């Protein structure tokens, strides 16, 4: 039977191994289908918006993210 201590250690090791792989989400420019307005956001804004550019590293959508 697995003890709670072993389970806790296993969970801690799993988190420690995944942490170096974590990275911030990229930013994209989104264009409104209604009026053409552009905004910079990390996630889709809804059905009235389409992706216009990106990915970017910063919240101002100025620094392009270079793919590895």
Residue pairs with C-beta under 8 A, 6 or more apart in sequence:
25 42
25 43
26 42
26 54
26 55
26 56
26 57
26 65
27 40
27 41
27 42
27 54
27 55
27 56
27 57
27 58
27 59
27 61
28 40
28 41
28 42
28 51
28 52
28 53
28 54
28 55
28 56
28 61
29 38
29 39
29 40
29 51
29 52
29 53
29 54
29 56
29 61
30 38
30 39
30 40
30 41
30 44
30 45
30 49
30 50
30 51
30 52
31 37
31 38
31 49
31 50
31 51
31 52
32 38
32 39
32 48
32 49
33 48
33 49
33 50
34 48
38 52
39 45
39 49
40 56
40 59
40 60
40 61
44 51
53 61
54 61
54 64
54 65
55 64
55 65
56 62
56 63
56 64
56 65
57 63
57 64
57 65
